[in-house]
Amino acid sequence: MSTQTQTLDVARFPADDTPVSRASGKRVVAVLAVFGWLGGAAVTQWWPALDDWPHTRELLIVKLLLAALSLAIAVVAWRSGASAKVRTQPGRLSLGAWLNATPWLLALSLGLTTWEVVTAQLEWLPRPFFAPPQALIAVFADDLPRLASSVLHSFVLLAYGYVAGALAGFVIGVSIGWSKAVGYWLHPVLRLIGPLPATAWLPLAFFFFPSSFSASVFLTALATAFPVAVLTWSGVASVNSAYYDVARTLGARPTFLILRVAIPAALPSVFVGLFMGLGASFAVLIVAEMMGVKAGLGWYLQWAQGWAAYPNMYAALLVMALMCSGLITLLFRVRDRVLAWQKGLLKW
């Protein structure tokens, strides 16, 4: 087939996956999301539940607000015309970013309505293990002070443990990667103790430390330090030796080589260790709070389970997910600032 014929075929049958076609599809999804939320509001308003659930009116208001948001996105998107210009700008709430969120708005409308129907209207799922969305709203409305206090306690404990573990892991990693003598003594210890789950040290931690708070800080720091140390050590050890040779030729001292050559070159690996350490520390934090701390999200989860307050437990799980995701997002923002030349290379 000739080149001219191929060109004619492409012109006759253009590809569907173009910026304009994708934007048009998202505008249609935005309109569907409006109907999805309005349909869910109709279910809440006119399909009576089998039980008198409080805060049903608040659930209706939430659905109507999300329907209004979907409608605003759809109207602005349709008025923007041919949307080859509609693009997502990272870090900004542009029209493209709102359009990218419309499939989630549609999915959430369908999921929330299905959840409400099978729990409140039909009661197909057993109580009290499964409650309708109204019960989740009731938790945030009636038990917000206790839940907010638990979030604050968990955040303080996580901050102490994570910062201490990150600093300790960073120093250990740089020391092992730079000094063969330090690596000779610390490397076997790191290989022996590091892979152990931090929760395995719970009995010893609560025995040796004077309070459950300090023991939890130690366990959180231990969970953070291992991945940070390993990734920092790997980053320092993998620095090109030519960088050191050039710096030594210009008269650089060992302190300069560590602070201005080794550490900056190892920062990409260091941030990977910080990401891994944050996830590990959060998991250990919840377990430690369940075992001995008298406040925090882990304690709140255990309290809710003990009283069979399952909506409170689901609310705590939602808050934990948002908290952990928000902290990782914040760490990614810091990474993009520090490692501007690698911005967008590692995504979250």
N, C-alpha and C positions, 0 to 999 in steps of 0.2 A: 504494500500500500504506500502510495506516495506521501510526501510531507504535506502537500497541499490538501489531499483528501483527509489526512489526520486533523489538519487545522479546521476544515469545514465540519468534521464530526464533533470536535470539541466545541465549536461555536454553536452547533445545532443542539447539543445536549450539554449545557453547562453544569458544572458540579454543584450539588446541593449544599455542600459544606462550605459556604461562603459567609463572611461577616454579616451581610445583609440578611441571608436566610436564617442564620443562627439567631440574630436579634429579633427577626419576625417571629420565630418560634417561641422565644422567651416572652415576647409581648402577648402571644396567645396563652402561654402558661400563666402569665400574670392575671389575665381575664378569668381563666379557669380557677385560679386561687381565690378571686373575689367570690365566685359562685360557691366554691368549697366552703369558705368561712361563713357565707350567708346561709348555706344549707345546714351547716353545723349549728348556727344560731337558731334556725328554725326548729331543729331537733330539740335544742335546749328549751325553747319557749313553748312549743306546742305538743311535744311528746312527753307526757307526765312520767316521772320516775316512780318506781315501785316503793320508794321510801322518801321521806322528807329530808333531803340533803341540804344543809346550810350552804350559803354562798353560791347558790345556783345563779342568782342575779349577777354576781360578780363574774362568773364564767361567761354569761351571755355578753356582758360588757366587753370582756377581753376578746371574744370572737368578733364582735362588731368593730372593735378598734383595729384588729388585724385585717378584717375585710376592708376597712377604710384605707389602711396602709397599702394593701394590694391594689385597691382601686387607684390610689394616687400614683403608684408606680406604673400601672397600666396606662393611665391618662398621659402622664409625662412622656412615657416611652412612645405612645402612638403619636403624640404631638411633635415628637422630635423628628418624625419623617423617616427617611432612609437612614438606617442606623449603622452605616459603615463607620460613622464617626463615634459610635457608642463603644467605648472601650473601658476596660477595668484598669484603674490606676491604683497600684498597691498603696495601702496606707490611707486611701481617701474613699469617702462614701460617694463615689460617682454614680451616674446613672447605670453604667455598666455593672458596677458592683451590686446595685439593687436588683438589676435584671438577673444577675447570676443567682440571687437568693430566691427568686420566684419559684423554682421547682421545689425548694425546701418549704416555702410557704404553702404550696399546694399539698405536699406530702404531710405536713403537720396538720393541716385542716382535716384531711381524711383520717389520719391516725388518731387525732384527738376526738373526733366524732365517733369513730369506731370504739375507742376506749370507753367513751361515755355510754354508748348504747349497750355494750356487753356487760357493763358494771351497774349503771344506774337504772337504765330502762328495762333491761332483760334479766339482769343478775345471773348471767351464765357463769361467772367466776365466783368462787366461794369467798364469803366474808369471814373474818376481817382481813384476810390476806391480800385481797384486791379491793381497792376503793376507787370511786370515780374521780375525775379531775377536780370536782368541787372539794373533795377532802384534802387534796394537795393545797388548794387555795386557802382552805381553813387553817392549815398548819402555818402558812406564812402570815395569815391574818391574826391568829390567836396565840401562837407560840413563837412569834418573831424574836422577843427579847432573849429567850433561852437559846434559840438557834443562833442568833447573832453573837451572843456571848461565847458559844462553842466555837464559832468560826474565828473569833478574835483569839481565843486561847490556842487553837490549833495553829493559827498564823504565827503567833509569837513563838511557840515551841518549834515550829518548822524553821522560822528565821534563825533562831539560835543554833539549831542543829545543822542546818544546811550551810550556813556561813562558816561555822567552825569546821565542818567536814570538808568543805570546798577549799578552805585555806590550808588545812592539814594535808589534804590530798595533793594540792598544788605544790606545796613545799617538798613533800616526799617524792613526787614525780620528777620535779626539777633536780633534786639531789641525786636520785638514782640515774637519771638520764645523763647527768653531767659528770658525776664522780664515780669512777670504777670502785673505789674503796667503799663508798656508801652503798653502792649497788651490791657489792659482795655480801654485806651484812643485812641489808633491808630487802633485797630481792627475794631470798628464800622465805623470809617472814611474810612478805606480801603474797607470795604464791600459796603459802600454807593457810593463812588466816583470811585473806581477802575473799576467796570464793565462798566462805561460809555465810549462810544467811544471817543478817544482823539480828533477826528475831531469835536465833539460837542462843544468843547471849542474854536473853531476857532474865533468867534466874540469877545469873551472876551480876548483871547490871543493877537489879533491884536489891541485891544483897550488899554490894559495895558502895553504892551511892546513897547519900543521906536522904534523898527525897525521890519520889516517883518522877517529878519534873526533871531533875538533873539526870536520872537514869534514862528517861525518854530522849533528852537532848543528846546524850552519849550514843544511844542506839541510832538516832537519826544521823548524827555526824559519822558514825561508822559506816552506815549504808551509803552515804555520799562520798566518803573519802576514797573508797576502793576504785570505783570507775574513774574518778578524777585523777587519782594517782597513776593508774595504768595508762590512760590516754595522754596525760601530760608527759609521762616518761617516754611513751612511744613517739610523741611529737618532738621532744628534745633530742632523742636518739636518732631521729630520721633527718635532722637538719643537715643540709649539704655541707661537707667539710670545707668546701671552697670558700664559703662565707667566713668561716673562722680564719682561714689562711689569709684572706684579703684584709680582714680586720687586724690580725696580728702584724701584717706587713706595715699597716699604718700606725702601729704602736699601741693597739688596744690591749688593755689589761683584762684579766679573767673576769672581774666584776662587770666590765663593759660587755664582754662576750656573752655573759649570762643574761644581763638585763636588756641589752640592745640587739642581740643577735638570736640567741637560743629561744628566749621566751616569746618574742614577737613571731618568730617562724613557727613556733609550736602552738600558737593561739587557736588555729582551726581545730586541732585535736583536743585542746583544752575545753573548748566550748562543747564539743561532742560529749566529753566526760561530764560536763556540768549538766547537760540535758539528761543523760542517763542517771546521774546522781540525784537529780530532782525527782524523777519518777520513783526511784528506789526509796528515797527518803520519805516521800509521801506515803508509800505503802507501809513502811516501818512505823511511821508516826501514828497511823490509824490503829495498828496492832498494839503499840505501846499504850495508847490512850485507853484502849479496851481493857488492858491488863491492870493498870494501876492509877492512871491519872484521873483526877476527879472532875475534869472539865475537858471540853474539846469535842470535835466531831466524832471521834471514835467512842468516847464516853456517851455521846448523845445517841449513837447507833445502838449501843448496848442497852441504854435506858429504854429506848423505843421498843426494842425487841422484847425486853423483860416485861413491859406493860402491854404487849401486843398492839402497840400503836404503830401499825404498819405505814399509814400515810406519813407519819413523822419520819420513819426510816427512809421512805422514798424521797422525801424532801431533803433529808440530810445527804443522801446519795447524789441528788441533783446538785446541791450546793458544793459538794466535794468535787464533782466533775467540773463544774464551772470554775472553781478555785484553782484546781490543778491545771486546767487548760489555760486559764488566764495567766498563771505564773510562767508557764512554758512560752506563751505568746510574748510576754514581757521579756523573757530571756532571749528570745529570737530577735526582738527589737534591739536589745543591747548588742547582740552579736552583729547585727547589720550595721550598727553605728561604729563598733570597734573594728570590724573587718569589712570596711566599705568596699574593698576591691573584690570581695566574695559575696556581695549582696545578691540574694536570690539563688545562690548555688545550693544552699540547704534550706528546704521549705518545710513549713508546718501548716 
